[in-house]
């Protein structure tokens, strides 16, 4: 049973979400303020965090940033009554993986939860044996290797820790090597956003990924194509 923590201070919303997700087969824990939410996430192994933005003690954006200091992998779904482009972007840039604007239909929440849990796969490297390098689920480009079973990423033999969003972005590049990809295509593929938000979240996450992958100045992998987008290619 997947374990989900709901960090939300509105009791009516908590009751509605908790009851529905439990009936859908999930184990639900609840925190009614941001600080308690951070403490529970740090002390437990949750498969998903559902996080409101407007919270007492510590707002959801700060909660997300605090969680990301020690946990890069747990998917975080923002719930927000603040549905403006600016607030959505702030949520994604603080380390969130997806967002849902209040009010929402429960069936949509369940769809987002299932999508995020599939994306993270809920499987740790210790639970399954790592496939051999010729396995169809292992991607290699230059000295970069990604095992999509174990979610292990290495470059020149050094393991690299990525958030779930950074990982999905990298996998999209690896599935489209040498292809110039527009920001709109990336936004749609990685965030599921198919309309213009006026956001620079793609540029922000590409930069995050570059900092982790491109430690060798003479062998950059992700390149900017001015006015067009980005491309994964050898220097």
N, C-alpha and C positions, 0 to 999 in steps of 0.2 A: 504494500500500500504506500503510495507516494505521500510524503509529508509536506504540507504547505503551511506557512505562517502568514496570517492576515494581520497587518499592522494598520489599524483603523479605529478612530475614536467615536464614530457615530454608532450607537448601540443598535439602531434599527438596521443599518447597513451590515453590521457584523452578523446579526441574527439571520438576515436574508442570505448572505453569502455563505456563512458557516453551514447552515442547514442544507443549502443546495449542493455545496461541494461534498459534504459528508454523504449525501444521498447519491452522489456521483462516484463514490468510492474512495475519497481522499481523507487522509487524517489531517485535521485542522487544529492549529494552535493559534491563539489570539493575543495580541498586545494592543493596549488602548492608548499608548503614547510612544513617541519615537525612541526615547532613551531605553525603555523596556524592550522595545522591538530589537534594537541593536544588540542588547545583552543576550536576548534569547537566540538570535541568529548566530552570535559568536559562540554560544554554549551548546548548540545543537546542530545536527546535520539535516538541514531542510533541503527538499528538492526544488522548492519554488518560494519566492517571497512576493506577496501581493501587498502593495504599499500605497497608502494614501499620501497625498502631498501636504495637505493642511492638517498638521498634527500638533498636539501639545508637547511641551518639553523640548522637542527637536523636530523640525519640519522634515518632510519626506525626502527632499533633495539632500539634506545633510545626513539623514539616515542612510541613504543609498551610498553616499561618498564614504561614510564610516564603515559600512559593510564591505565595500570594495577594497579597503585597506588590508583586510585579512582574508577575504573570500572573493576571488576573481571569477568564480565559476557558477555560483548559484544564479539562476535566472531571476530577474526582478521585473515584475509587472506593475506599472504605476496606475493607480486610480486617481482621477483628478476631475474636479468640477471646473477647473481652469483650462478650458479647451482651446485657448489661443495658441497660435503657432509658436510664440515665444516660450510659453510654459511647457509645451510638448518637447521642444528642442532642449530646454533646460533639463528636463527629465532624462532624455536620452544621453545628453552630454555628461550628466552626473554619474552615469554608469548603468542606467536602466536599459532593459532589452525591449520593452514594448510598453504601450500605454492604452488605457481605456477611459473615455470621457464619460463622466456621470451626467445624466442618468443613462444606464445601459440595460440591455436585455440580458438576462442570465445566460441564455444560450450563447450569446456572444462572449461572455466571460469564460464559459467552459471551453469554447473554441480556442480562445487565446491561451488558456491554461494548457490545453492539450498540445498546442503548437509549440509552446516554450518547453514543455517537458520532452516532446519528441526531439526538439533541437538540441537540448542538453543530453538527451539519450538516457540520462539517469544511470549510466554505467561507468564505474570507476575503473582505472587501469588494473586494479588488483583483482577485479571480478572475472576477467577473461584473459586468455593468453594473447599476446601480441602476435598478429599475423606476420608471416614472412614478408620481406620487402617486395616480392612479386605479386602480393595479394592485390586484388582489384580495388580494395578500399585503402590502399596506401598511395599517397600522392608524392611525387618527387619532382622538384624543379631546382636545377643547379644543386647547391648543397643543402637545400631546404627539404625536409621530409615531414609529411603529416600522415599520421595513422588515424583514419576516421573511425576505427573500432574503439581504440583506447583514448582518442582525442589527444594523443601525444604529438607535440610539435618540437622538432629539433632543427637546428641549423649548424652545420659543421660539427655535428655530434653533441652540441650543447642544447639542453632542453630549455624551451621557452614557455612561460606561463601566459596564457591569453584569457581574457574574459570571453563569455559565450558569444557576445556580439563581435568581438575582434576575430574570434575563431570562424564565425560564419562569413565574415568579410574575407578572410584569407582563403577559405574554401571556395568562395565565389571567384576570386582571382585565379585559383589553381584550376578551376573548371573552365577558365577562359584565358589560358596563357597566350601571350603575345597579342591579345586583342585589346584595342583601345575601347574602354568602357566608360560611358558617360555617367555623370553624377546621378542623373535621373534613373538610369538602369540599376545602379548600385542601391539607391534609396528604395527602389521597388523590390529588389531581390533580397536585401538584407533586413530592411525594416518593414517591408510590406506596405510602404507608403507610395501610392501611385498618383499623388497629386503634388503640386508645387507648394511647399511650406515656406519658401524663402529661407531655408535653413542651410547652415554650413556644417551640419552634423557629419556628412560624408567626409569632408576635408579634415574635421577633427579626428575621426576614427582612423582615417588613412594615416594621419600623422602619428597617432598612438601606435598603430601597427608597424610603421616604419621604425620608430624608436626601438621597438622590441626586436625587429628582424634585422635591420640594417646597421649592425654594430661595426661592420667592416666598411670603411669609407670607400674602398676601391671596388666593392661588389654590391652595389645597390640593386634591389630587385623590383621595387615599386616605383614607377616613374610617372611624373606629371606630363601630360600632353596639353600644352597651353590651349585653352579655349575648347577642349574636347573632353578631357577626363583623365583617366589613369590607365596604366598598362603594366602588367607583370612581365618583365623581360630581363634578360641578363645584360649587365653593363657592357 
